[in-house]
């Protein structure tokens, strides 16, 4: 039976889940900075923290899904909410996977590119940080989504610009690098870009979900 208690519990779990994802991408950002600074201990700490956050987020997501089904909460919206949770969960999954790739593949990133990679990471993470409040608003104040969501698209486009400039620099200006090293740098650029792309995907879904709620 649907009760206020169960509805409140599901919202609390969703808030917790969103906070874990938000914290996860911030840890990812710090992890990239620590890698570039060759701060190995802090980088390892970031890996462990992000792994724990990703695991905890999965556990909370399953609890939310269980509540939605067993208590028949928001049946008309359940499919969209499940998809939303999955797409948001994918963000922290990608962040963890990307940071582990730094640990496994140990890419060589020249010092002159450090500022570019830091900027790329910061703006890509900003896209995620911006979409999280939009997701919160869907459950608290869906009418405010329209005025919040444009910032996600702004950051995603900025990431595209920064990434393109970085790749041009690597392939057209850095003649001292081997072609294999250039490909490796492009690969890690794409890893970081993927966070903002995922944030854009969530924003697109939230736009549709918000329209459905107002119909």
VEXSESE-409454 format. One record per residue: x, y, z of N, C-alpha, C, CB in turn. Coordinates in steps of 0.2 Angstrom, whole numbers, plus 5000, padded with zeros to 4 digits. Atoms other than C-alpha are relative to their C-alpha. Glycine has a CB too. Layout:
VEXSESE-409454
XYZXYZXYZXYZ
...
//
This chain:
VEXSESE-409454
500449945000500050005000500450065000499550005006
499749945000500650174996499950055006499850044993
500049964994501050285011500450064999500149965007
499649945000501750455014500749985002499750055005
499350024997503150365024500449974994499949955006
499650035005503650265009500250054995499649944997
499949955005503550404997500650055003499450054998
499549964997504650515009500749965000499850025007
499450055000505850365011500450004993499949935002
499850005007506050354992500450064998499549984995
499749945002506450534990500650015004499550065002
499449994996507750535004500549954997499849975007
499550045003508550384996500350034993499749934998
499849975006508550474979500550065001499450034996
499649954998509350624987500749985002499750045006
499450034998510650514995500449984994499949945005
499750025006511050434978500350064996499549964996
499749945004511250604969500650035004499450055000
499449974996512450664983500649954999499850005007
499450055001513550504981500350014993499749935001
499749995007513650534962500350075000499450004995
499749935000514050724965500649995003499550055003
499450004997515350684977500549954996499949965007
499650045004516050544966500450044994499649954997
499749965006516350664951500550055003499550034996
499549954997517250784963500649965002499750035006
499550044998518350644969500449984993499849935003
499650015007518750604950500450064998499449984995
499649945002519250784947500650005004499550065002
499450004996520450774962500549954998499850005007
499650055002521050614956500450014994499649934999
499649985006521550684939500650055002499550034995
499549954998522450824947500649975004499750065005
499550034996523350714959500549964995499749955005
499650045005523950604944500450044997499549964995
499649955003524550754935500650035004499650064997
499549974996525450814950500549945003499750035006
499650064998526250634953499949995007500750014998
500150014993525450634970499749935001499550065003
500250075000525350444971499649985005500649964999
500450024994524650424988499350035000500450025007
500749975000523250544986499649974994500150084999
500450035006522850474969499749935002500549994994
500250064998522750304977499450005005500549965003
500549994996521650374990499350024997500150065005
500649985004520450454977499749944997500350054995
500250065003520350284968499649965005500649964998
500350044995519850194984499350045002500449995006
500649964998518550334989499549994994500250075001
500550005005517750334972499749934999500450024993
500250075001517650144971499549995006500649955001
500550004995516750154988499350034999500350025007
500649965002515550294982499649964995500250074998
500450035006515150194966499649945003500549984995
500350064997514750034976499450025004500549965004
500549974996513750134989499450024996500250055005
500549975004512750224975499649944997500350044994
500350065003512350054967499549975005500549944998
500450034995511649984983499450055002500450005007
500649954999510550144986499650004994500350075001
500450005006509950134968499649945000500450004994
500450064999509349954971499550015005500549945001
500549994995508450004987499550054997500450045006
500549965003507550144977499649964995500450064996
500450045005507050024963499649955004500549964996
500450054996506449894976499450045003500449975006
500649964997505350034985499550014994500350065003
500549985005504650094968499649944998500450024994
500350065002504149914964499549975005500449954997
500350044995503649834980499450055003500449985006
500549954997502649994986499650034995500450055005
500449975006501950044969500050075000499349975001
499949935000502650214971500050034993500650025004
500049965006502350334957500049954994500650044999
500050055005501850194945500050034993499449955000
500149975007501450314930500750034998499550055000
499349975001503250384932500649955001500150065004
499550044998504150234937500549984995499749935003
499650025006504850184920500550054999499649994994
499549955002505650354917500450015006499650074999
499649994994506250364935500649955000499650005007
499550065000507150194933500550024995499749944999
499549985005507950254917500450065002499650024993
499649954998508450414925500649985005499650065004
499550034995509350324940500549974996499649965005
499550045004510150214927500550044997499749954995
499649965004510850354917500550045005499650054996
499649964996511450454932500549955003499650035006
499550054997512250294940500649994995499649935001
499550015005513150274923500650055001499750004993
499549944999514050444927500549985005499750065002
499550014995514850384943500449934998499749995006
499750065003515250214934500650024995499549954997
499549985005516150304920500650045004499750044995
499449964997517150414932500449955004499650055006
499650054997517750264942500449964995499649955004
499650035005518250174926500550044997499549984995
499549955003519150324919500650015005499750064998
499449994995520150354935500449935000499750025007
499650075000520650164935500449994994499549945001
499650005006521250184917500650045001499650024994
499449964998522450314923500549965004499850075004
499650044996523050194936500349944996499649975006
499850065004523150044924500550024994499449964997
499649995006523850124908500550055001499550034995
499549954998524850264916500250054994500749975003
499849965006524750384901500550065002499350044998
499549955000526150504898499750074998500749994996
500349935001525450684899500550055001499450015004
499549955000526750814895499850065005500250034993
500149944995526850964908499650054996500650025003
500349955003526351084895499249994998500350024993
500750025001524650994893499650005007499949944997
500350014994524250984912499450055001500550015006
500649954999523251144912499449994996500350084999
500550015005522251094897499649945003500349984993
500350064997521850924906499650025006500549945001
500449984994521351004922499450044998500550055004
500649965002520251134913499549964997500250054995
500550055003519450994903499649965005500349954995
500350044994519150894919499550045004500549975005
500449964996518451044929499350024996500450065001
500649985004517151094915499649944999500250034993
500450065001516650914912499649985006500449944997
500350014994516350894930499550055002500550005006
500549954999515451054931499349994997500250074997
500650025004514150984918499649955005500249974993
500350054996513850844930499750035007500449945002
500249974994513750954945499450054999500650055003
500649965002512451064936499449964999500250044994
500650045002511350924931499749965006500249944995
500250034994511250854949499450045003500649995005
500649964998510150994955499450004996500250085001
500650005004509050984940499749935001500350004992
500350074998508750794945499650015006500549955000
500449994994508350854962499450044999500550045005
500649965001507150984956499449964997500250054995
500650045003506150854946499649975006500349944996
500450034994505650774963499750055004500449955003
500249954996505450934972499650064997500650035004
500349945003505051074960500149994993500350065003
499950025007504851004942499950074996499549954998
500149945004504251174936500750054999499550055002
499349975001506051244939500549974996500250015007
499450045004506951124928500250044994499749934998
499949965007506751234912500550055001499450034998
499649954999507651374920500749985003499750055005
499450034998509051264927500449974995499949965006
499750065004509451144913500550034995499549964997
499649975005510251274901500750005002499850074998
499350004998511851274911500349934999500050015008
499750075002512151084908500250014993499549955001
499850005007512151114889500650054999499450024996
499549965001513251264891500749975002499950065005
499450034998514551164900500249954995500049975007
499850055005514451024888500350024994499449964998
499849975006514751134873500750035002499650064998
499349974998516251214883500549945000500050035006
499650065000516951034885500249994993499749945004
499950025007516851004867500550054997499450014995
499549955002517851164863500749995003499750075002
499450014996519151134876500449934997499949995007
499850065002519350954870500350004993499549945000
499749995007519551004852500650045000499450034996
499449965000520851134856500649965002499950065004
499450054997521851004866500249954995499749975006
499850055005521750874852500450034995499449964998
499649965006522351004839500750015002499650064998
499449984998523751054850500549935000500050025007
499750075000524250864852500249984993499649955004
499950035007524150814834500350054995499449984997
499849965004524650974826500650045002499550054998
499449964998525951064837500549965004499750055005
499550034996526750934848500449944996499749965006
499650055005527950854835500549965003500450054995
499550044997529050784848499749935003500350045006
500350064998527750654853499949954995499350025003
500150055005527550484845499350004998500249935003
500750015002525950444836499649965005499949974993
500350044995525550314849499850045006500449945001
500149954994525750444863499450054998500650045001
500649955002524550564853499349965001500150034993
500650044999523250424852499849995007500149934996
500150024993523450384870499750075003500649985004
500249934997523150574875499350014997500550054998
500749995003521650574863499549965004499949994993
500450054996520950424872499850025007500449935000
500249974993521050504889499650065000500650015004
500449945001520350664883499349984999500250044993
500650025001518850564877499749975006500049944994
500350034993518650474894499750065004500649975004
500249954996518550644902499450044997500650055001
500649975004517350714889499449965001500150004993
500650054999516150564892499650025006500349935000
500449984994515650634909499550064998500450035005
500449955002514950794901499449974995500350064997
500450035005514150694887499449965004500349954995
500550044996513250584900499650055004500449955005
500449944997512650744909499550024996500550055003
500449975005511950804893499449954999500450014994
500550055001511050634891499550005005500349935000
500549994995510250654908499650065000500450005007
500449945001509750834905499549994994500550064998
500550025005508850774889499449965003500349974994
500550044997507950644898499550045005500349945004
500449964995507450764912499550054997500550045005
500549965004506750884899499449974998500450034994
500550045002505650754893499549985006500249944996
500350024994505150694910499650065003500449975005
500349944997504750874916499350024996500550065000
500649995004503550894901499549965001500250004992
500550054998502650734905499650025006500349935000
500349984994502350794922499550065000500550015006
500449945000501550954917499449994995500450064997
500650015005500350874904499449985004500249944995
//
